[in-house]
Amino acid sequence: MTRDQEIRQSEAWYATPMGRHVLFRERMLISHMLTSWPRRNHTLLEMGCGAGHFLELFWNAGFDVTAIDEQEESLSLAREKVGQRVTLRQGSLEHLPFDDDDFDFVTIVTTLEHMAYPETVLREAFRVATHGLLVLFFNSWSLYRCEGIFQNAVPARDNYWMSPLRLAQMITQTCGKRPNAFRSTMFRPSRFWRGEDPPRWSLGRTSVFPFGAVAAFRVDLSPLSGTTIKLAAGNPIQAVR
């Protein structure tokens, strides 16, 4: 299967009930982790944006968004979603075509664990970020990975997953700071991954419990000031432009 075919296959999966559920959970996790960051008149870079599933979320939050990916096919799909609202660039994540401190914030969404040299990618992210970094990743401590290994349903190879401990250590070694916040989501078996609004008592929402299928670290690099928008759990972030 070619890389273009893999990208199209991934897009088709996101259109399934399970894919829509996962996308909703990832967006909810991002929304929760961004609540302390100021948005208006602040720039944000998404590294490894893929087909652009999260770009509109960042744009609606009020950020001036730039995105970079190594695959032109992915960027074409992203362009279909966001048009001219986001600046899209093709380039290597290990050698970003940007100057030091070019962006206020940087995000890496379920991309770092797939990279051959994740430390290099992290180092580049910290180089171009002034105020903060957000990293979402597929969690190797999750029930989903254990379920998939026994059912041979999800990839078991190491470059598909990352543990919270490994990533926290990598962040600290790369930038000299410990992460400021951690959350994860999707704790239940994948057969329950349907719909977009589980009961409030369920484990379908975000939590500091470190065993969700998707997890996130936020690193604040400098004191933050500005107006932030408090979100109700599960609602997409929205700013008035």
C-alpha positions in Angstrom: 0.0 0.0 0.0 1.3 3.4 -1.0 1.5 6.4 1.4 -1.3 8.1 -0.5 -3.5 5.0 -0.2 -2.8 4.9 3.6 -3.9 8.5 3.9 -7.1 7.8 2.0 -7.8 4.7 4.1 -7.3 6.7 7.3 -9.8 9.3 6.0 -12.3 6.6 5.3 -11.9 5.2 8.8 -12.5 8.6 10.4 -15.9 8.6 8.6 -17.0 5.4 10.5 -18.9 5.5 13.8 -15.7 4.5 15.7 -13.6 7.0 13.8 -16.0 9.8 14.5 -16.0 8.9 18.2 -12.2 8.9 18.4 -12.0 12.2 16.6 -14.5 13.7 19.0 -12.6 12.4 22.0 -9.3 13.8 20.7 -10.8 17.2 20.0 -12.3 17.2 23.5 -9.0 16.4 25.0 -7.3 19.2 23.1 -10.0 21.6 24.1 -9.4 20.8 27.8 -5.7 21.1 27.6 -5.8 24.5 25.8 -8.0 26.3 28.4 -5.0 28.0 30.1 -3.5 29.4 26.8 -4.4 32.9 25.5 -5.5 32.8 21.9 -6.4 36.1 20.3 -3.3 37.5 18.5 -1.3 34.5 19.3 0.3 32.1 16.7 0.1 28.3 16.7 1.9 25.7 14.7 0.6 22.2 14.3 3.5 19.8 13.4 2.4 16.8 11.4 -1.1 18.1 10.7 -2.0 15.2 8.4 -5.4 15.7 6.8 -6.2 18.7 9.0 -8.7 17.2 11.4 -7.8 19.6 14.2 -6.9 22.8 12.3 -10.4 24.2 12.3 -10.5 23.6 16.1 -7.4 25.7 16.6 -8.6 28.4 14.2 -12.0 28.6 15.9 -10.3 29.0 19.2 -8.8 32.3 18.0 -5.2 31.3 17.1 -3.4 32.4 13.9 -2.7 28.9 12.7 0.1 27.5 10.6 0.5 23.8 9.9 3.3 21.7 8.4 3.3 18.1 7.1 5.7 16.0 5.1 3.1 14.6 2.7 1.5 16.8 0.0 -1.4 14.4 -0.2 -2.3 15.1 3.5 -1.9 18.8 2.9 -4.3 18.6 0.0 -6.9 17.1 2.2 -6.3 19.6 4.9 -6.7 22.4 2.4 -10.1 21.0 1.5 -11.2 21.4 5.1 -9.8 24.8 6.0 -9.3 26.7 2.7 -7.2 29.8 3.2 -7.9 30.2 6.9 -4.7 28.3 7.8 -1.2 28.6 6.3 -0.1 25.2 5.1 3.6 24.2 4.6 5.2 21.1 3.3 8.5 20.2 5.1 10.4 18.0 7.4 9.4 17.9 11.1 13.0 17.1 12.0 14.2 20.3 10.2 11.5 22.9 10.5 11.8 25.8 8.0 11.1 28.3 10.7 13.3 30.6 12.9 13.7 30.3 16.6 10.6 31.4 18.6 8.6 31.9 15.5 5.4 30.7 17.1 3.7 31.3 20.5 2.5 27.7 20.7 3.2 24.4 19.0 1.0 21.3 18.9 1.9 17.7 17.9 -1.2 15.5 17.7 -0.7 11.7 17.5 2.4 12.2 15.3 5.4 12.0 17.6 5.1 8.3 18.4 5.3 7.5 14.6 8.5 9.4 14.0 11.9 7.7 13.6 13.6 10.3 15.7 11.0 11.7 18.2 13.6 13.5 20.3 14.7 15.5 17.2 11.1 16.5 16.5 10.6 17.5 20.1 13.8 19.6 20.0 12.6 21.4 16.9 9.2 22.0 18.5 10.7 23.6 21.5 13.1 25.6 19.3 10.3 27.4 17.5 7.8 27.7 20.4 7.9 30.7 22.7 5.2 30.0 25.2 4.0 26.4 25.1 3.8 22.9 23.6 1.0 20.4 23.5 1.6 16.8 22.6 -1.2 14.2 22.1 -0.1 10.5 21.7 -1.4 7.0 21.5 -0.9 5.6 25.0 0.9 2.2 25.4 -0.5 1.9 28.9 -4.0 1.8 27.6 -6.6 -0.9 27.8 -7.0 -0.4 24.0 -3.5 -1.5 23.3 -3.8 -4.6 25.5 -7.1 -5.4 23.9 -5.6 -5.0 20.4 -2.6 -7.2 21.2 -4.8 -10.1 22.3 -7.2 -9.7 19.4 -4.5 -8.7 16.8 -6.7 -5.7 16.1 -4.2 -2.8 16.4 -0.5 -2.5 15.7 1.7 -3.7 18.5 4.9 -2.2 17.1 6.6 0.3 19.4 6.4 3.2 16.8 2.6 3.2 17.1 2.6 3.9 20.8 4.3 5.8 23.6 4.1 5.6 27.3 3.4 8.6 29.5 6.6 7.9 31.5 8.8 7.8 28.4 7.4 10.9 26.9 7.6 12.9 30.2 11.2 11.9 30.4 11.8 12.8 26.8 10.2 16.3 27.3 12.3 17.0 30.5 15.5 15.9 28.8 14.8 18.0 25.7 13.7 21.3 27.2 14.8 21.0 30.9 11.2 21.4 32.1 8.6 19.0 33.4 5.2 18.9 31.8 2.7 21.2 33.5 -0.4 19.2 32.8 -1.5 15.6 31.8 -4.8 14.1 30.8 -6.0 11.1 28.9 -9.3 9.9 27.4 -11.1 6.8 26.1 -10.6 4.3 28.9 -13.3 1.8 28.0 -13.0 -1.1 25.5 -13.3 -0.1 21.9 -16.7 -1.8 21.5 -18.1 1.2 23.5 -16.5 3.8 21.2 -19.7 5.1 19.7 -21.6 8.4 20.0 -20.3 11.7 21.3 -21.8 12.2 24.8 -21.2 9.4 27.3 -22.8 9.8 30.8 -20.9 12.2 33.1 -20.2 9.3 35.5 -18.5 7.2 32.8 -14.8 6.9 31.9 -15.5 8.4 28.5 -14.3 11.9 29.4 -10.8 13.3 30.1 -9.1 12.4 33.4 -5.6 12.4 35.0 -6.0 8.6 35.1 -3.1 7.6 32.9 -4.6 4.6 31.0 -6.7 6.2 28.3 -6.1 5.3 24.7 -5.1 8.8 23.8 -3.2 11.0 26.3 -1.7 14.5 26.3 1.0 16.5 28.0 1.1 20.3 28.0 4.4 22.2 28.6 4.2 25.9 29.5 7.5 27.5 28.6 6.9 31.1 29.9 4.4 32.9 32.1 1.1 33.3 30.2 -1.2 36.2 30.3 -4.4 37.1 28.5 -8.0 36.1 28.4 -8.8 32.5 28.1 -12.2 30.8 27.4 -13.5 28.3 29.9 -15.0 25.3 28.2 -17.8 22.9 29.2 -16.5 19.4 28.9 -16.9 18.0 25.4 -17.7 21.3 23.7 -15.4 22.6 21.0 -13.6 25.8 21.7 -14.9 28.8 19.9 -13.6 32.4 19.8 -15.3 35.5 18.4 -13.2 36.8 15.5 
